[in-house]
Amino acid sequence: MRPSPAAPDISPPHRTLQPGWRRRDALGACVLALAGVELVYLSDFVQAVPWKADVGWVALGAVVLAAPLAWRRRFPVAVMVAVSFMYFALGTWAGIEMYASQVVLFLGFYSVGAWCPDRRRATWSRAAVAVGMAVWLGWSTVDQFTNPEVGERGVNAYMAIAAIQFLVNIAYFAGAWVFGDRAWNAAIERQELEAAHAEIRQQQDRLAEQAVSLERLRIARELHDVVAHHVTAMGVQAGAARLSMARDPDAAAAHLRGVESSARDAVSELKTMVHTLRDGEEAPDSLPRLADLNALVEEARTIGQRAELHRIGPEPQLPPPAQLALYRTAQEGLTNARKHAGPRASV
């Protein structure tokens, strides 16, 4: 039974909080709270705004209004709701300064678009707050008709002021909405790009490890071919020298010279391989080629092996790695024949 394939990851994207976000948000909330308190007392000094409560309570309200911004990245929807409710409460029953409080409300609305991972929740919560603010503004506009100043300025002038307020608030909340969504999309695209770069780096590391493993296998194969061939030849020649030493010293000496020649060839090829590895480049002139097959067969004959070389057609023009592979194949065949079939086997 085949295992079922793993289900694809369809979890919604999540914006990663950067290190130090708590400190930055807390610092921003403190700055806005201090600015709000200062603006409250400055407005009271110039009597720019008629407060509905004592100025001390209005200043405290400015601090309470800005405090939730310390958690605006972690709990954006809750912070927006808290800031919006306190803005409504302060504006209705105590009074609110109209500068720092606007920045606080903007950041609360903006943070939902920039940091809420549930995009449907972000949309509906912002829409609900925007509608609530519009209803409050409309109710305040209608309630102001009872103000004696309306009669002095005229209804048309008051309606023009109300229309300006509505347009400004539409631009205000629309800007916070658009900027928040753009911040979210830019952050997600940046995270996806960083993840793609990390995956590419991991693939590069895996490819490098595979290349190293393949090179190790190639080196091990080369060492096996070189050492096995010459050591096998040396063993056969040493055995023949031992058997013929008593009855035919000349033949024994010839076999020992073959042992010496095989050892010398083995050392020479090992030096060539070490030189190649040390320089990091192939040394094609010193590596065996197809033209060296005659010497390989002749070497096999000198140790008593029945070996013949037959060429069919002209010699093909092959790159050095291909010629080396064919040479090693023939060399391994001769070695296996001596090792398993004995020197009398014909190759």
C-alpha positions in Angstrom: 0.0 0.0 0.0 1.5 3.3 -1.0 1.7 6.1 1.5 -0.6 9.0 0.7 1.3 12.1 -0.4 1.7 14.8 2.2 -1.0 17.5 2.0 0.3 20.9 0.7 0.8 23.7 3.1 -2.3 25.9 2.6 -2.0 27.9 5.9 -2.5 31.7 5.4 0.7 33.8 5.2 1.9 35.3 8.5 4.0 38.3 8.8 7.0 37.7 11.0 7.6 40.1 14.0 11.1 41.5 13.8 13.3 41.6 16.9 12.8 44.6 19.1 9.2 45.3 18.0 8.0 45.6 21.6 10.5 48.2 22.5 9.8 50.2 19.3 6.0 50.1 19.8 6.2 51.0 23.5 8.5 53.9 22.7 6.1 55.1 20.0 3.1 54.9 22.4 5.1 56.9 25.1 6.0 59.6 22.6 2.4 60.0 21.4 1.1 60.0 25.0 3.5 62.7 26.0 2.7 64.7 22.9 -1.0 64.3 23.6 -0.6 65.6 27.2 1.5 68.6 26.0 -1.0 69.5 23.3 -3.9 69.2 25.8 -2.3 71.8 28.1 -1.3 74.0 25.2 -4.8 73.9 23.8 -6.2 74.7 27.2 -3.7 77.6 27.6 -4.9 79.3 24.4 -8.5 78.2 25.0 -8.6 76.6 21.5 -11.0 73.8 22.6 -13.8 74.0 25.1 -13.3 70.9 27.3 -16.3 69.0 28.7 -14.3 67.9 31.8 -11.4 69.1 33.8 -8.1 69.5 31.8 -6.4 66.9 34.0 -8.9 64.3 33.0 -8.5 65.2 29.3 -4.7 64.9 29.7 -5.1 61.5 31.4 -7.4 60.5 28.5 -4.6 61.3 26.0 -2.3 58.9 27.9 -5.0 56.1 28.0 -5.7 56.6 24.3 -2.1 56.1 23.2 -1.3 53.2 25.6 -2.7 50.4 23.5 -0.4 51.2 20.7 2.4 49.3 22.6 0.7 46.1 21.4 -0.5 47.2 17.9 1.6 44.6 16.0 0.7 41.7 18.3 -3.0 42.4 18.8 -3.9 44.8 15.9 -7.7 44.3 15.9 -8.0 44.5 19.7 -5.9 47.7 19.7 -7.9 49.3 16.9 -11.2 48.5 18.7 -9.8 49.8 22.1 -8.5 53.0 20.5 -11.6 53.7 18.5 -13.9 53.2 21.6 -11.7 55.4 23.8 -11.6 58.1 21.1 -15.4 58.0 20.9 -15.8 58.1 24.7 -13.3 60.9 25.2 -14.8 62.9 22.4 -18.3 62.5 23.7 -17.9 63.0 27.5 -14.5 64.6 28.3 -12.9 66.2 25.3 -10.0 65.3 23.1 -7.1 67.2 21.5 -7.2 67.1 17.8 -3.5 66.5 16.8 -1.8 63.6 18.5 -5.1 61.7 18.9 -5.5 61.7 15.1 -2.1 60.0 14.8 -3.1 57.4 17.4 -6.4 56.6 15.7 -4.6 56.4 12.3 -2.0 54.0 13.6 -4.6 51.8 15.2 -6.6 51.6 12.0 -3.4 51.1 9.9 -2.0 48.4 12.1 -4.9 46.0 11.3 -4.2 46.1 7.6 -0.4 45.9 8.2 -0.3 43.1 10.8 -3.5 41.1 11.1 -2.9 37.6 9.5 -6.6 36.9 9.1 -7.3 39.1 6.1 -11.1 38.6 6.2 -11.1 39.6 9.8 -9.0 42.6 9.0 -11.4 43.7 6.3 -14.6 43.3 8.3 -13.2 44.8 11.5 -12.0 47.9 9.7 -15.3 48.2 7.9 -17.2 48.0 11.1 -15.0 50.7 12.8 -15.3 53.0 9.8 -19.1 52.6 9.7 -19.2 53.3 13.4 -17.1 56.4 13.1 -19.3 57.6 10.2 -22.5 57.1 12.3 -20.9 59.0 15.2 -19.9 61.8 12.9 -23.4 62.0 11.4 -25.0 62.0 14.8 -22.7 64.8 16.0 -23.5 66.8 12.8 -27.2 66.5 13.4 -26.9 67.3 17.1 -25.0 70.5 16.3 -28.1 71.9 14.6 -29.3 72.9 18.1 -26.1 75.0 18.5 -26.9 78.8 18.4 -23.8 79.3 16.3 -25.5 77.5 13.4 -28.1 80.2 13.2 -25.5 82.9 13.2 -23.4 81.3 10.4 -26.3 80.0 8.4 -27.4 76.5 7.6 -25.6 76.4 4.3 -22.3 77.3 5.8 -22.8 74.7 8.5 -23.6 72.0 5.9 -20.5 73.0 3.9 -18.4 72.5 7.1 -20.1 69.1 7.7 -19.4 68.1 4.1 -15.7 69.0 4.5 -15.5 66.9 7.7 -17.1 63.9 5.9 -14.6 64.2 3.0 -11.6 64.6 5.3 -12.7 61.5 7.3 -13.2 59.4 4.2 -9.7 60.3 3.0 -8.3 59.7 6.5 -9.7 56.2 6.9 -9.2 55.2 3.3 -5.6 56.3 3.5 -5.0 54.2 6.6 -6.7 51.2 5.0 -4.7 51.4 1.7 -1.4 52.0 3.4 -2.0 49.1 5.8 -2.7 46.7 3.0 0.3 47.8 1.0 2.5 47.3 4.1 1.2 43.8 4.5 1.6 42.9 0.9 5.1 44.3 0.7 6.1 42.4 3.9 4.7 39.1 2.6 6.5 39.5 -0.7 9.7 40.2 1.0 9.4 37.2 3.3 8.6 34.9 0.3 11.6 36.3 -1.6 13.9 35.6 1.4 12.4 32.1 1.7 13.2 31.5 -2.0 16.7 32.8 -1.5 17.2 30.5 1.5 15.9 27.5 -0.5 18.3 28.3 -3.4 21.2 28.5 -0.9 20.2 25.1 0.5 20.0 23.6 -3.0 23.4 25.0 -3.8 24.8 23.4 -0.6 23.2 20.1 -1.5 24.6 20.2 -5.1 28.1 21.0 -3.7 27.8 18.0 -1.3 26.7 15.7 -4.2 29.6 17.0 -6.3 32.1 16.2 -3.5 30.5 12.7 -3.1 30.8 12.0 -6.8 34.4 13.1 -6.9 35.2 10.9 -3.9 33.6 7.9 -5.7 35.6 8.7 -8.9 38.9 8.9 -6.9 38.1 5.7 -5.1 37.4 4.0 -8.4 40.6 5.3 -9.9 42.6 4.1 -6.9 41.0 0.7 -7.1 41.7 0.3 -10.8 45.3 1.4 -10.5 46.2 -0.5 -7.3 44.3 -3.7 -8.0 45.7 -4.1 -11.5 49.3 -3.6 -10.5 49.2 -5.5 -7.2 47.5 -8.4 -8.9 50.2 -8.4 -11.6 52.9 -8.2 -8.9 51.3 -11.2 -7.1 51.2 -13.3 -10.2 54.8 -12.5 -11.1 56.1 -13.0 -7.6 54.4 -16.4 -7.5 55.9 -17.4 -10.9 59.3 -16.3 -9.7 59.1 -18.4 -6.6 58.1 -21.5 -8.6 60.8 -21.1 -11.2 63.6 -19.8 -8.9 65.1 -23.3 -8.3 65.0 -24.7 -11.8 65.2 -21.6 -14.0 66.9 -18.6 -12.3 66.8 -16.5 -15.5 63.0 -16.9 -15.7 62.7 -16.0 -12.0 64.8 -12.9 -12.6 62.6 -11.9 -15.5 59.5 -12.3 -13.3 61.1 -10.2 -10.5 61.8 -7.5 -13.1 58.2 -7.6 -14.0 57.3 -7.1 -10.3 59.7 -4.1 -10.2 58.2 -2.7 -13.4 54.6 -3.1 -12.1 55.5 -1.4 -8.8 57.2 1.4 -10.7 54.1 1.9 -12.9 51.8 1.8 -9.9 53.8 4.5 -8.1 53.9 6.6 -11.3 50.2 6.5 -11.7 49.6 7.2 -8.1 51.9 10.3 -8.4 49.9 11.4 -11.4 46.6 11.1 -9.4 48.1 13.0 -6.5 49.3 15.7 -8.8 45.9 16.0 -10.4 44.1 16.3 -7.0 46.7 18.8 -5.7 46.4 21.1 -8.7 42.6 20.8 -8.9 42.8 20.2 -12.7 43.1 17.1 -14.9 46.5 16.3 -16.3 45.4 14.7 -19.7 48.9 14.2 -21.0 49.9 11.9 -18.0 46.6 10.0 -17.8 46.2 6.7 -19.7 44.5 6.9 -23.1 43.3 4.4 -25.8 46.8 4.6 -27.3 48.2 3.0 -24.1 46.1 -0.2 -24.6 49.0 -1.8 -26.5 51.3 -1.3 -23.5 48.6 -2.6 -21.2 48.2 -5.8 -23.2 52.0 -6.2 -23.5 52.3 -5.9 -19.8 49.7 -8.6 -19.3 51.6 -10.9 -21.7 54.9 -10.4 -19.8 53.3 -12.0 -16.7 52.1 -15.0 -18.6 48.5 -13.9 -19.4 47.0 -14.7 -22.8 45.9 -11.3 -23.9 45.3 -9.9 -27.4 44.1 -6.5 -28.6 41.9 -6.3 -31.7 40.9 -2.8 -33.1 37.9 -2.5 -35.3 37.9 0.5 -37.6 39.8 3.7 -37.0 40.4 4.9 -33.5 37.6 7.3 -32.5 38.4 10.8 -31.4 37.2 10.9 -27.8 37.8 13.3 -25.0 40.4 12.4 -22.4 37.8 11.4 -19.7 36.1 9.0 -22.1 39.5 7.5 -23.2 40.5 7.1 -19.5 37.2 5.3 -18.7 37.7 2.8 -21.6 41.3 2.2 -20.6 40.2 1.5 -17.0 37.5 -0.9 -18.2 40.1 -2.9 -20.2 42.5 -2.8 -17.2 39.8 -4.0 -14.8 38.9 -6.8 -17.2 42.5 -8.1 -17.3 42.8 -7.8 -13.5 39.6 -9.8 -12.9 40.6 -12.5 -15.5 43.9 -13.0 -13.6 42.3 -12.9 -10.3 39.4 -15.3 -10.9 40.3 -17.3 -14.1 44.0 -17.6 -13.6 46.9 -16.6 -16.0 46.0 -19.3 -18.6 42.7 -17.7 -19.4 42.5 -16.0 -22.8 41.4 -12.4 -22.9 
